[in-house]
Amino acid sequence: KIKFTISDFGYANLKVYDVLGNELATLVDEYKPSGSYQVEWDASSYPSGVYFYQLQAENYLETKKMILLK
């Protein structure tokens, strides 16, 4: 599960990438009101390892690392 907060109403985009930068999934791709959200990434078809998720919302861009353990 990935938790994130949006401060202002606007377009939000949340994507998951592998360590090579290949896009694996788009979890959010829509306009959202301000607030806290939680989305679940179904990683059942991916091996254990390091992945990155990137949240882009209006003038905000953040990339974070996550570790998948099975």
CHARMM-style PDB file with segment names, atoms N, HN, CA, C and O in Angstrom:
ATOM      1  N   LYS     1       0.841  -1.183   0.000  1.00  0.00      PROA
ATOM      2  CA  LYS     1       0.000   0.000   0.000  1.00  0.00      PROA
ATOM      3  C   LYS     1       0.875   1.231   0.000  1.00  0.00      PROA
ATOM      4  O   LYS     1       1.889   1.294   0.695  1.00  0.00      PROA
ATOM      5  N   ILE     2       0.471   2.207  -0.787  1.00  0.00      PROA
ATOM      6  HN  ILE     2      -0.353   2.156  -1.352  1.00  0.00      PROA
ATOM      7  CA  ILE     2       1.198   3.468  -0.883  1.00  0.00      PROA
ATOM      8  C   ILE     2       0.270   4.578  -0.398  1.00  0.00      PROA
ATOM      9  O   ILE     2      -0.837   4.742  -0.910  1.00  0.00      PROA
ATOM     10  N   LYS     3       0.729   5.333   0.588  1.00  0.00      PROA
ATOM     11  HN  LYS     3       1.628   5.200   1.004  1.00  0.00      PROA
ATOM     12  CA  LYS     3      -0.054   6.439   1.140  1.00  0.00      PROA
ATOM     13  C   LYS     3       0.540   7.755   0.658  1.00  0.00      PROA
ATOM     14  O   LYS     3       1.759   7.907   0.581  1.00  0.00      PROA
ATOM     15  N   PHE     4      -0.335   8.703   0.335  1.00  0.00      PROA
ATOM     16  HN  PHE     4      -1.325   8.580   0.398  1.00  0.00      PROA
ATOM     17  CA  PHE     4       0.123  10.022  -0.094  1.00  0.00      PROA
ATOM     18  C   PHE     4      -0.924  11.064   0.231  1.00  0.00      PROA
ATOM     19  O   PHE     4      -2.095  10.743   0.435  1.00  0.00      PROA
ATOM     20  N   THR     5      -0.494  12.312   0.276  1.00  0.00      PROA
ATOM     21  HN  THR     5       0.457  12.572   0.110  1.00  0.00      PROA
ATOM     22  CA  THR     5      -1.373  13.438   0.587  1.00  0.00      PROA
ATOM     23  C   THR     5      -1.253  14.477  -0.510  1.00  0.00      PROA
ATOM     24  O   THR     5      -0.159  14.773  -0.991  1.00  0.00      PROA
ATOM     25  N   ILE     6      -2.392  15.026  -0.898  1.00  0.00      PROA
ATOM     26  HN  ILE     6      -3.281  14.785  -0.508  1.00  0.00      PROA
ATOM     27  CA  ILE     6      -2.441  16.094  -1.901  1.00  0.00      PROA
ATOM     28  C   ILE     6      -2.961  17.341  -1.200  1.00  0.00      PROA
ATOM     29  O   ILE     6      -4.008  17.309  -0.554  1.00  0.00      PROA
ATOM     30  N   SER     7      -2.216  18.448  -1.332  1.00  0.00      PROA
ATOM     31  HN  SER     7      -1.365  18.473  -1.857  1.00  0.00      PROA
ATOM     32  CA  SER     7      -2.575  19.663  -0.603  1.00  0.00      PROA
ATOM     33  C   SER     7      -3.633  20.514  -1.305  1.00  0.00      PROA
ATOM     34  O   SER     7      -4.411  21.195  -0.638  1.00  0.00      PROA
ATOM     35  N   ASP     8      -3.675  20.486  -2.632  1.00  0.00      PROA
ATOM     36  HN  ASP     8      -3.042  19.933  -3.174  1.00  0.00      PROA
ATOM     37  CA  ASP     8      -4.649  21.287  -3.375  1.00  0.00      PROA
ATOM     38  C   ASP     8      -5.347  20.419  -4.419  1.00  0.00      PROA
ATOM     39  O   ASP     8      -4.771  19.449  -4.911  1.00  0.00      PROA
ATOM     40  N   PHE     9      -6.571  20.764  -4.752  1.00  0.00      PROA
ATOM     41  HN  PHE     9      -7.039  21.552  -4.352  1.00  0.00      PROA
ATOM     42  CA  PHE     9      -7.281  20.052  -5.798  1.00  0.00      PROA
ATOM     43  C   PHE     9      -6.492  20.161  -7.094  1.00  0.00      PROA
ATOM     44  O   PHE     9      -6.014  21.236  -7.455  1.00  0.00      PROA
ATOM     45  N   GLY    10      -6.363  19.052  -7.776  1.00  0.00      PROA
ATOM     46  HN  GLY    10      -6.751  18.179  -7.482  1.00  0.00      PROA
ATOM     47  CA  GLY    10      -5.652  19.088  -9.050  1.00  0.00      PROA
ATOM     48  C   GLY    10      -5.388  17.693  -9.570  1.00  0.00      PROA
ATOM     49  O   GLY    10      -5.801  16.691  -8.984  1.00  0.00      PROA
ATOM     50  N   TYR    11      -4.694  17.661 -10.676  1.00  0.00      PROA
ATOM     51  HN  TYR    11      -4.358  18.474 -11.152  1.00  0.00      PROA
ATOM     52  CA  TYR    11      -4.365  16.410 -11.335  1.00  0.00      PROA
ATOM     53  C   TYR    11      -3.273  15.681 -10.560  1.00  0.00      PROA
ATOM     54  O   TYR    11      -2.270  16.284 -10.178  1.00  0.00      PROA
ATOM     55  N   ALA    12      -3.463  14.393 -10.330  1.00  0.00      PROA
ATOM     56  HN  ALA    12      -4.278  13.902 -10.641  1.00  0.00      PROA
ATOM     57  CA  ALA    12      -2.479  13.572  -9.619  1.00  0.00      PROA
ATOM     58  C   ALA    12      -2.132  12.360 -10.477  1.00  0.00      PROA
ATOM     59  O   ALA    12      -2.987  11.774 -11.140  1.00  0.00      PROA
ATOM     60  N   ASN    13      -0.856  12.006 -10.443  1.00  0.00      PROA
ATOM     61  HN  ASN    13      -0.160  12.482  -9.905  1.00  0.00      PROA
ATOM     62  CA  ASN    13      -0.364  10.875 -11.207  1.00  0.00      PROA
ATOM     63  C   ASN    13       0.610  10.107 -10.321  1.00  0.00      PROA
ATOM     64  O   ASN    13       1.573  10.682  -9.814  1.00  0.00      PROA
ATOM     65  N   LEU    14       0.363   8.807 -10.132  1.00  0.00      PROA
ATOM     66  HN  LEU    14      -0.419   8.341 -10.544  1.00  0.00      PROA
ATOM     67  CA  LEU    14       1.225   7.967  -9.311  1.00  0.00      PROA
ATOM     68  C   LEU    14       1.609   6.740 -10.123  1.00  0.00      PROA
ATOM     69  O   LEU    14       0.747   5.965 -10.537  1.00  0.00      PROA
ATOM     70  N   LYS    15       2.918   6.568 -10.352  1.00  0.00      PROA
ATOM     71  HN  LYS    15       3.618   7.198 -10.016  1.00  0.00      PROA
ATOM     72  CA  LYS    15       3.408   5.463 -11.167  1.00  0.00      PROA
ATOM     73  C   LYS    15       4.466   4.672 -10.409  1.00  0.00      PROA
ATOM     74  O   LYS    15       5.145   5.194  -9.525  1.00  0.00      PROA
ATOM     75  N   VAL    16       4.589   3.399 -10.776  1.00  0.00      PROA
ATOM     76  HN  VAL    16       4.038   2.974 -11.494  1.00  0.00      PROA
ATOM     77  CA  VAL    16       5.590   2.517 -10.179  1.00  0.00      PROA
ATOM     78  C   VAL    16       6.598   2.144 -11.264  1.00  0.00      PROA
ATOM     79  O   VAL    16       6.227   1.844 -12.399  1.00  0.00      PROA
ATOM     80  N   TYR    17       7.891   2.170 -10.891  1.00  0.00      PROA
ATOM     81  HN  TYR    17       8.192   2.414  -9.970  1.00  0.00      PROA
ATOM     82  CA  TYR    17       8.982   1.871 -11.820  1.00  0.00      PROA
ATOM     83  C   TYR    17       9.906   0.813 -11.223  1.00  0.00      PROA
ATOM     84  O   TYR    17       9.994   0.668 -10.004  1.00  0.00      PROA
ATOM     85  N   ASP    18      10.593   0.075 -12.098  1.00  0.00      PROA
ATOM     86  HN  ASP    18      10.521   0.192 -13.088  1.00  0.00      PROA
ATOM     87  CA  ASP    18      11.624  -0.840 -11.628  1.00  0.00      PROA
ATOM     88  C   ASP    18      12.952  -0.084 -11.539  1.00  0.00      PROA
ATOM     89  O   ASP    18      13.003   1.107 -11.848  1.00  0.00      PROA
ATOM     90  N   VAL    19      14.033  -0.765 -11.118  1.00  0.00      PROA
ATOM     91  HN  VAL    19      13.992  -1.733 -10.868  1.00  0.00      PROA
ATOM     92  CA  VAL    19      15.315  -0.087 -10.928  1.00  0.00      PROA
ATOM     93  C   VAL    19      15.934   0.401 -12.234  1.00  0.00      PROA
ATOM     94  O   VAL    19      16.828   1.247 -12.209  1.00  0.00      PROA
ATOM     95  N   LEU    20      15.483  -0.108 -13.358  1.00  0.00      PROA
ATOM     96  HN  LEU    20      14.757  -0.795 -13.378  1.00  0.00      PROA
ATOM     97  CA  LEU    20      15.989   0.341 -14.655  1.00  0.00      PROA
ATOM     98  C   LEU    20      15.203   1.532 -15.199  1.00  0.00      PROA
ATOM     99  O   LEU    20      15.550   2.075 -16.248  1.00  0.00      PROA
ATOM    100  N   GLY    21      14.147   1.943 -14.492  1.00  0.00      PROA
ATOM    101  HN  GLY    21      13.865   1.502 -13.640  1.00  0.00      PROA
ATOM    102  CA  GLY    21      13.338   3.074 -14.926  1.00  0.00      PROA
ATOM    103  C   GLY    21      12.176   2.701 -15.814  1.00  0.00      PROA
ATOM    104  O   GLY    21      11.510   3.579 -16.361  1.00  0.00      PROA
ATOM    105  N   ASN    22      11.917   1.403 -15.969  1.00  0.00      PROA
ATOM    106  HN  ASN    22      12.458   0.689 -15.524  1.00  0.00      PROA
ATOM    107  CA  ASN    22      10.777   0.961 -16.766  1.00  0.00      PROA
ATOM    108  C   ASN    22       9.486   1.140 -15.970  1.00  0.00      PROA
ATOM    109  O   ASN    22       9.402   0.732 -14.811  1.00  0.00      PROA
ATOM    110  N   GLU    23       8.487   1.750 -16.597  1.00  0.00      PROA
ATOM    111  HN  GLU    23       8.555   2.081 -17.538  1.00  0.00      PROA
ATOM    112  CA  GLU    23       7.203   1.940 -15.935  1.00  0.00      PROA
ATOM    113  C   GLU    23       6.467   0.604 -15.841  1.00  0.00      PROA
ATOM    114  O   GLU    23       6.284  -0.088 -16.842  1.00  0.00      PROA
ATOM    115  N   LEU    24       6.050   0.253 -14.626  1.00  0.00      PROA
ATOM    116  HN  LEU    24       6.198   0.815 -13.812  1.00  0.00      PROA
ATOM    117  CA  LEU    24       5.361  -1.019 -14.398  1.00  0.00      PROA
ATOM    118  C   LEU    24       3.856  -0.853 -14.224  1.00  0.00      PROA
ATOM    119  O   LEU    24       3.080  -1.705 -14.658  1.00  0.00      PROA
ATOM    120  N   ALA    25       3.444   0.238 -13.592  1.00  0.00      PROA
ATOM    121  HN  ALA    25       4.075   0.930 -13.240  1.00  0.00      PROA
ATOM    122  CA  ALA    25       2.016   0.420 -13.322  1.00  0.00      PROA
ATOM    123  C   ALA    25       1.702   1.893 -13.113  1.00  0.00      PROA
ATOM    124  O   ALA    25       2.531   2.657 -12.617  1.00  0.00      PROA
ATOM    125  N   THR    26       0.494   2.277 -13.499  1.00  0.00      PROA
ATOM    126  HN  THR    26      -0.178   1.657 -13.902  1.00  0.00      PROA
ATOM    127  CA  THR    26      -0.045   3.591 -13.172  1.00  0.00      PROA
ATOM    128  C   THR    26      -1.173   3.365 -12.189  1.00  0.00      PROA
ATOM    129  O   THR    26      -2.193   2.766 -12.530  1.00  0.00      PROA
ATOM    130  N   LEU    27      -0.989   3.846 -10.961  1.00  0.00      PROA
ATOM    131  HN  LEU    27      -0.160   4.332 -10.684  1.00  0.00      PROA
ATOM    132  CA  LEU    27      -1.967   3.596  -9.905  1.00  0.00      PROA
ATOM    133  C   LEU    27      -3.000   4.711  -9.781  1.00  0.00      PROA
ATOM    134  O   LEU    27      -4.147   4.457  -9.412  1.00  0.00      PROA
ATOM    135  N   VAL    28      -2.601   5.934 -10.085  1.00  0.00      PROA
ATOM    136  HN  VAL    28      -1.670   6.140 -10.385  1.00  0.00      PROA
ATOM    137  CA  VAL    28      -3.513   7.082 -10.039  1.00  0.00      PROA
ATOM    138  C   VAL    28      -3.237   7.922 -11.271  1.00  0.00      PROA
ATOM    139  O   VAL    28      -2.084   8.197 -11.604  1.00  0.00      PROA
ATOM    140  N   ASP    29      -4.299   8.327 -11.943  1.00  0.00      PROA
ATOM    141  HN  ASP    29      -5.235   8.104 -11.673  1.00  0.00      PROA
ATOM    142  CA  ASP    29      -4.177   9.180 -13.129  1.00  0.00      PROA
ATOM    143  C   ASP    29      -5.482   9.946 -13.297  1.00  0.00      PROA
ATOM    144  O   ASP    29      -6.245   9.708 -14.234  1.00  0.00      PROA
ATOM    145  N   GLU    30      -5.727  10.885 -12.359  1.00  0.00      PROA
ATOM    146  HN  GLU    30      -5.107  11.078 -11.598  1.00  0.00      PROA
ATOM    147  CA  GLU    30      -7.004  11.595 -12.364  1.00  0.00      PROA
ATOM    148  C   GLU    30      -6.925  12.850 -11.497  1.00  0.00      PROA
ATOM    149  O   GLU    30      -5.957  13.053 -10.763  1.00  0.00      PROA
ATOM    150  N   TYR    31      -7.948  13.678 -11.593  1.00  0.00      PROA
ATOM    151  HN  TYR    31      -8.734  13.513 -12.189  1.00  0.00      PROA
ATOM    152  CA  TYR    31      -8.058  14.847 -10.736  1.00  0.00      PROA
ATOM    153  C   TYR    31      -8.545  14.394  -9.371  1.00  0.00      PROA
ATOM    154  O   TYR    31      -9.456  13.574  -9.262  1.00  0.00      PROA
ATOM    155  N   LYS    32      -7.922  14.942  -8.324  1.00  0.00      PROA
ATOM    156  HN  LYS    32      -7.181  15.609  -8.412  1.00  0.00      PROA
ATOM    157  CA  LYS    32      -8.254  14.564  -6.948  1.00  0.00      PROA
ATOM    158  C   LYS    32      -8.408  15.820  -6.099  1.00  0.00      PROA
ATOM    159  O   LYS    32      -7.660  16.780  -6.282  1.00  0.00      PROA
ATOM    160  N   PRO    33      -9.365  15.830  -5.175  1.00  0.00      PROA
ATOM    161  CA  PRO    33      -9.441  16.923  -4.210  1.00  0.00      PROA
ATOM    162  C   PRO    33      -8.332  16.770  -3.168  1.00  0.00      PROA
ATOM    163  O   PRO    33      -7.737  15.700  -3.042  1.00  0.00      PROA
ATOM    164  N   SER    34      -8.062  17.830  -2.433  1.00  0.00      PROA
ATOM    165  HN  SER    34      -8.546  18.699  -2.536  1.00  0.00      PROA
ATOM    166  CA  SER    34      -7.025  17.748  -1.414  1.00  0.00      PROA
ATOM    167  C   SER    34      -7.430  16.715  -0.361  1.00  0.00      PROA
ATOM    168  O   SER    34      -8.612  16.536  -0.070  1.00  0.00      PROA
ATOM    169  N   GLY    35      -6.425  16.040   0.202  1.00  0.00      PROA
ATOM    170  HN  GLY    35      -5.464  16.185  -0.035  1.00  0.00      PROA
ATOM    171  CA  GLY    35      -6.692  15.029   1.223  1.00  0.00      PROA
ATOM    172  C   GLY    35      -5.646  13.938   1.207  1.00  0.00      PROA
ATOM    173  O   GLY    35      -4.684  13.984   0.440  1.00  0.00      PROA
ATOM    174  N   SER    36      -5.851  12.953   2.070  1.00  0.00      PROA
ATOM    175  HN  SER    36      -6.632  12.915   2.693  1.00  0.00      PROA
ATOM    176  CA  SER    36      -4.941  11.814   2.174  1.00  0.00      PROA
ATOM    177  C   SER    36      -5.537  10.619   1.450  1.00  0.00      PROA
ATOM    178  O   SER    36      -6.744  10.383   1.503  1.00  0.00      PROA
ATOM    179  N   TYR    37      -4.684   9.875   0.779  1.00  0.00      PROA
ATOM    180  HN  TYR    37      -3.703  10.067   0.736  1.00  0.00      PROA
ATOM    181  CA  TYR    37      -5.120   8.737  -0.018  1.00  0.00      PROA
ATOM    182  C   TYR    37      -4.216   7.541   0.227  1.00  0.00      PROA
ATOM    183  O   TYR    37      -3.086   7.674   0.697  1.00  0.00      PROA
ATOM    184  N   GLN    38      -4.737   6.386  -0.098  1.00  0.00      PROA
ATOM    185  HN  GLN    38      -5.655   6.277  -0.480  1.00  0.00      PROA
ATOM    186  CA  GLN    38      -3.973   5.148  -0.016  1.00  0.00      PROA
ATOM    187  C   GLN    38      -4.374   4.270  -1.186  1.00  0.00      PROA
ATOM    188  O   GLN    38      -5.559   4.021  -1.406  1.00  0.00      PROA
ATOM    189  N   VAL    39      -3.382   3.799  -1.940  1.00  0.00      PROA
ATOM    190  HN  VAL    39      -2.419   4.001  -1.761  1.00  0.00      PROA
ATOM    191  CA  VAL    39      -3.654   2.908  -3.065  1.00  0.00      PROA
ATOM    192  C   VAL    39      -2.853   1.630  -2.869  1.00  0.00      PROA
ATOM    193  O   VAL    39      -1.806   1.629  -2.222  1.00  0.00      PROA
ATOM    194  N   GLU    40      -3.352   0.565  -3.427  1.00  0.00      PROA
ATOM    195  HN  GLU    40      -4.202   0.566  -3.953  1.00  0.00      PROA
ATOM    196  CA  GLU    40      -2.680  -0.715  -3.301  1.00  0.00      PROA
ATOM    197  C   GLU    40      -2.119  -1.124  -4.654  1.00  0.00      PROA
ATOM    198  O   GLU    40      -2.812  -1.078  -5.670  1.00  0.00      PROA
ATOM    199  N   TRP    41      -0.863  -1.521  -4.648  1.00  0.00      PROA
ATOM    200  HN  TRP    41      -0.300  -1.558  -3.823  1.00  0.00      PROA
ATOM    201  CA  TRP    41      -0.192  -1.994  -5.851  1.00  0.00      PROA
ATOM    202  C   TRP    41      -0.169  -3.511  -5.802  1.00  0.00      PROA
ATOM    203  O   TRP    41       0.404  -4.098  -4.884  1.00  0.00      PROA
ATOM    204  N   ASP    42      -0.784  -4.143  -6.776  1.00  0.00      PROA
ATOM    205  HN  ASP    42      -1.249  -3.667  -7.522  1.00  0.00      PROA
ATOM    206  CA  ASP    42      -0.784  -5.604  -6.861  1.00  0.00      PROA
ATOM    207  C   ASP    42       0.538  -6.047  -7.478  1.00  0.00      PROA
ATOM    208  O   ASP    42       0.702  -6.061  -8.698  1.00  0.00      PROA
ATOM    209  N   ALA    43       1.470  -6.405  -6.608  1.00  0.00      PROA
ATOM    210  HN  ALA    43       1.337  -6.394  -5.617  1.00  0.00      PROA
ATOM    211  CA  ALA    43       2.809  -6.781  -7.053  1.00  0.00      PROA
ATOM    212  C   ALA    43       2.999  -8.288  -7.097  1.00  0.00      PROA
ATOM    213  O   ALA    43       4.128  -8.775  -7.048  1.00  0.00      PROA
ATOM    214  N   SER    44       1.908  -9.023  -7.186  1.00  0.00      PROA
ATOM    215  HN  SER    44       0.991  -8.628  -7.226  1.00  0.00      PROA
ATOM    216  CA  SER    44       1.988 -10.482  -7.147  1.00  0.00      PROA
ATOM    217  C   SER    44       2.763 -11.070  -8.323  1.00  0.00      PROA
ATOM    218  O   SER    44       3.304 -12.170  -8.213  1.00  0.00      PROA
ATOM    219  N   SER    45       2.824 -10.363  -9.435  1.00  0.00      PROA
ATOM    220  HN  SER    45       2.384  -9.469  -9.525  1.00  0.00      PROA
ATOM    221  CA  SER    45       3.520 -10.889 -10.607  1.00  0.00      PROA
ATOM    222  C   SER    45       4.960 -10.369 -10.724  1.00  0.00      PROA
ATOM    223  O   SER    45       5.630 -10.624 -11.725  1.00  0.00      PROA
ATOM    224  N   TYR    46       5.439  -9.636  -9.698  1.00  0.00      PROA
ATOM    225  HN  TYR    46       4.895  -9.429  -8.885  1.00  0.00      PROA
ATOM    226  CA  TYR    46       6.789  -9.080  -9.728  1.00  0.00      PROA
ATOM    227  C   TYR    46       7.667  -9.758  -8.683  1.00  0.00      PROA
ATOM    228  O   TYR    46       7.182 -10.133  -7.615  1.00  0.00      PROA
ATOM    229  N   PRO    47       8.947  -9.917  -8.979  1.00  0.00      PROA
ATOM    230  CA  PRO    47       9.848 -10.545  -8.006  1.00  0.00      PROA
ATOM    231  C   PRO    47      10.219  -9.585  -6.871  1.00  0.00      PROA
ATOM    232  O   PRO    47      10.044  -8.372  -6.992  1.00  0.00      PROA
ATOM    233  N   SER    48      10.725 -10.132  -5.788  1.00  0.00      PROA
ATOM    234  HN  SER    48      10.867 -11.117  -5.690  1.00  0.00      PROA
ATOM    235  CA  SER    48      11.243  -9.309  -4.698  1.00  0.00      PROA
ATOM    236  C   SER    48      12.350  -8.414  -5.236  1.00  0.00      PROA
ATOM    237  O   SER    48      13.098  -8.802  -6.134  1.00  0.00      PROA
ATOM    238  N   GLY    49      12.445  -7.221  -4.682  1.00  0.00      PROA
ATOM    239  HN  GLY    49      11.838  -6.905  -3.952  1.00  0.00      PROA
ATOM    240  CA  GLY    49      13.489  -6.308  -5.123  1.00  0.00      PROA
ATOM    241  C   GLY    49      13.167  -4.866  -4.802  1.00  0.00      PROA
ATOM    242  O   GLY    49      12.241  -4.579  -4.044  1.00  0.00      PROA
ATOM    243  N   VAL    50      13.935  -3.962  -5.381  1.00  0.00      PROA
ATOM    244  HN  VAL    50      14.688  -4.195  -5.997  1.00  0.00      PROA
ATOM    245  CA  VAL    50      13.778  -2.526  -5.167  1.00  0.00      PROA
ATOM    246  C   VAL    50      12.950  -1.944  -6.307  1.00  0.00      PROA
ATOM    247  O   VAL    50      13.188  -2.234  -7.479  1.00  0.00      PROA
ATOM    248  N   TYR    51      11.986  -1.129  -5.943  1.00  0.00      PROA
ATOM    249  HN  TYR    51      11.793  -0.893  -4.991  1.00  0.00      PROA
ATOM    250  CA  TYR    51      11.118  -0.449  -6.907  1.00  0.00      PROA
ATOM    251  C   TYR    51      11.001   1.012  -6.486  1.00  0.00      PROA
ATOM    252  O   TYR    51      11.334   1.369  -5.356  1.00  0.00      PROA
ATOM    253  N   PHE    52      10.535   1.837  -7.387  1.00  0.00      PROA
ATOM    254  HN  PHE    52      10.265   1.547  -8.304  1.00  0.00      PROA
ATOM    255  CA  PHE    52      10.339   3.257  -7.102  1.00  0.00      PROA
ATOM    256  C   PHE    52       8.921   3.647  -7.464  1.00  0.00      PROA
ATOM    257  O   PHE    52       8.340   3.120  -8.413  1.00  0.00      PROA
ATOM    258  N   TYR    53       8.370   4.579  -6.696  1.00  0.00      PROA
ATOM    259  HN  TYR    53       8.842   5.007  -5.925  1.00  0.00      PROA
ATOM    260  CA  TYR    53       7.086   5.160  -7.091  1.00  0.00      PROA
ATOM    261  C   TYR    53       7.246   6.668  -7.154  1.00  0.00      PROA
ATOM    262  O   TYR    53       7.971   7.273  -6.365  1.00  0.00      PROA
ATOM    263  N   GLN    54       6.547   7.258  -8.117  1.00  0.00      PROA
ATOM    264  HN  GLN    54       5.957   6.767  -8.758  1.00  0.00      PROA
ATOM    265  CA  GLN    54       6.651   8.695  -8.345  1.00  0.00      PROA
ATOM    266  C   GLN    54       5.263   9.312  -8.307  1.00  0.00      PROA
ATOM    267  O   GLN    54       4.354   8.896  -9.025  1.00  0.00      PROA
ATOM    268  N   LEU    55       5.125  10.323  -7.443  1.00  0.00      PROA
ATOM    269  HN  LEU    55       5.863  10.661  -6.859  1.00  0.00      PROA
ATOM    270  CA  LEU    55       3.878  11.068  -7.335  1.00  0.00      PROA
ATOM    271  C   LEU    55       4.077  12.437  -7.956  1.00  0.00      PROA
ATOM    272  O   LEU    55       4.992  13.174  -7.589  1.00  0.00      PROA
ATOM    273  N   GLN    56       3.209  12.768  -8.903  1.00  0.00      PROA
ATOM    274  HN  GLN    56       2.466  12.169  -9.201  1.00  0.00      PROA
ATOM    275  CA  GLN    56       3.226  14.086  -9.527  1.00  0.00      PROA
ATOM    276  C   GLN    56       1.851  14.698  -9.349  1.00  0.00      PROA
ATOM    277  O   GLN    56       0.841  14.119  -9.749  1.00  0.00      PROA
ATOM    278  N   ALA    57       1.824  15.890  -8.736  1.00  0.00      PROA
ATOM    279  HN  ALA    57       2.644  16.360  -8.411  1.00  0.00      PROA
ATOM    280  CA  ALA    57       0.561  16.589  -8.504  1.00  0.00      PROA
ATOM    281  C   ALA    57       0.800  18.085  -8.663  1.00  0.00      PROA
ATOM    282  O   ALA    57       1.497  18.705  -7.860  1.00  0.00      PROA
ATOM    283  N   GLU    58       0.219  18.647  -9.698  1.00  0.00      PROA
ATOM    284  HN  GLU    58      -0.347  18.144 -10.351  1.00  0.00      PROA
ATOM    285  CA  GLU    58       0.375  20.075 -10.011  1.00  0.00      PROA
ATOM    286  C   GLU    58       1.846  20.464  -9.997  1.00  0.00      PROA
ATOM    287  O   GLU    58       2.593  20.019 -10.869  1.00  0.00      PROA
ATOM    288  N   ASN    59       2.293  21.278  -9.039  1.00  0.00      PROA
ATOM    289  HN  ASN    59       1.686  21.638  -8.331  1.00  0.00      PROA
ATOM    290  CA  ASN    59       3.687  21.745  -9.002  1.00  0.00      PROA
ATOM    291  C   ASN    59       4.552  20.901  -8.067  1.00  0.00      PROA
ATOM    292  O   ASN    59       5.578  21.372  -7.575  1.00  0.00      PROA
ATOM    293  N   TYR    60       4.149  19.679  -7.827  1.00  0.00      PROA
ATOM    294  HN  TYR    60       3.316  19.297  -8.226  1.00  0.00      PROA
ATOM    295  CA  TYR    60       4.846  18.814  -6.882  1.00  0.00      PROA
ATOM    296  C   TYR    60       5.288  17.541  -7.593  1.00  0.00      PROA
ATOM    297  O   TYR    60       4.524  16.958  -8.363  1.00  0.00      PROA
ATOM    298  N   LEU    61       6.524  17.108  -7.336  1.00  0.00      PROA
ATOM    299  HN  LEU    61       7.144  17.581  -6.710  1.00  0.00      PROA
ATOM    300  CA  LEU    61       7.035  15.872  -7.905  1.00  0.00      PROA
ATOM    301  C   LEU    61       7.938  15.220  -6.871  1.00  0.00      PROA
ATOM    302  O   LEU    61       8.880  15.843  -6.382  1.00  0.00      PROA
ATOM    303  N   GLU    62       7.649  13.959  -6.536  1.00  0.00      PROA
ATOM    304  HN  GLU    62       6.884  13.453  -6.933  1.00  0.00      PROA
ATOM    305  CA  GLU    62       8.457  13.244  -5.561  1.00  0.00      PROA
ATOM    306  C   GLU    62       8.590  11.790  -5.982  1.00  0.00      PROA
ATOM    307  O   GLU    62       7.621  11.161  -6.406  1.00  0.00      PROA
ATOM    308  N   THR    63       9.803  11.265  -5.858  1.00  0.00      PROA
ATOM    309  HN  THR    63      10.590  11.776  -5.513  1.00  0.00      PROA
ATOM    310  CA  THR    63      10.072   9.864  -6.145  1.00  0.00      PROA
ATOM    311  C   THR    63      10.617   9.216  -4.886  1.00  0.00      PROA
ATOM    312  O   THR    63      11.504   9.766  -4.232  1.00  0.00      PROA
ATOM    313  N   LYS    64      10.084   8.040  -4.542  1.00  0.00      PROA
ATOM    314  HN  LYS    64       9.364   7.594  -5.073  1.00  0.00      PROA
ATOM    315  CA  LYS    64      10.536   7.331  -3.339  1.00  0.00      PROA
ATOM    316  C   LYS    64      10.829   5.884  -3.681  1.00  0.00      PROA
ATOM    317  O   LYS    64      10.259   5.305  -4.605  1.00  0.00      PROA
ATOM    318  N   LYS    65      11.733   5.326  -2.906  1.00  0.00      PROA
ATOM    319  HN  LYS    65      12.196   5.797  -2.155  1.00  0.00      PROA
ATOM    320  CA  LYS    65      12.140   3.940  -3.087  1.00  0.00      PROA
ATOM    321  C   LYS    65      11.300   3.046  -2.167  1.00  0.00      PROA
ATOM    322  O   LYS    65      10.946   3.436  -1.055  1.00  0.00      PROA
ATOM    323  N   MET    66      10.992   1.848  -2.654  1.00  0.00      PROA
ATOM    324  HN  MET    66      11.280   1.532  -3.558  1.00  0.00      PROA
ATOM    325  CA  MET    66      10.313   0.851  -1.810  1.00  0.00      PROA
ATOM    326  C   MET    66      10.926  -0.518  -2.090  1.00  0.00      PROA
ATOM    327  O   MET    66      11.455  -0.768  -3.173  1.00  0.00      PROA
ATOM    328  N   ILE    67      10.846  -1.378  -1.115  1.00  0.00      PROA
ATOM    329  HN  ILE    67      10.416  -1.174  -0.235  1.00  0.00      PROA
ATOM    330  CA  ILE    67      11.399  -2.722  -1.231  1.00  0.00      PROA
ATOM    331  C   ILE    67      10.254  -3.718  -1.152  1.00  0.00      PROA
ATOM    332  O   ILE    67       9.450  -3.689  -0.221  1.00  0.00      PROA
ATOM    333  N   LEU    68      10.194  -4.587  -2.130  1.00  0.00      PROA
ATOM    334  HN  LEU    68      10.848  -4.610  -2.886  1.00  0.00      PROA
ATOM    335  CA  LEU    68       9.171  -5.624  -2.180  1.00  0.00      PROA
ATOM    336  C   LEU    68       9.790  -6.926  -1.686  1.00  0.00      PROA
ATOM    337  O   LEU    68      10.764  -7.418  -2.256  1.00  0.00      PROA
ATOM    338  N   LEU    69       9.218  -7.476  -0.625  1.00  0.00      PROA
ATOM    339  HN  LEU    69       8.427  -7.077  -0.162  1.00  0.00      PROA
ATOM    340  CA  LEU    69       9.673  -8.758  -0.074  1.00  0.00      PROA
ATOM    341  C   LEU    69       8.552  -9.759  -0.173  1.00  0.00      PROA
ATOM    342  O   LEU    69       7.417  -9.473   0.209  1.00  0.00      PROA
ATOM    343  N   LYS    70       8.859 -10.911  -0.676  1.00  0.00      PROA
ATOM    344  HN  LYS    70       9.780 -11.144  -0.986  1.00  0.00      PROA
ATOM    345  CA  LYS    70       7.842 -11.968  -0.791  1.00  0.00      PROA
ATOM    346  C   LYS    70       8.221 -13.143   0.084  1.00  0.00      PROA
ATOM    347  OT1 LYS    70       7.497 -14.137   0.130  1.00  0.00      PROA
TER     348      LYS     70
END
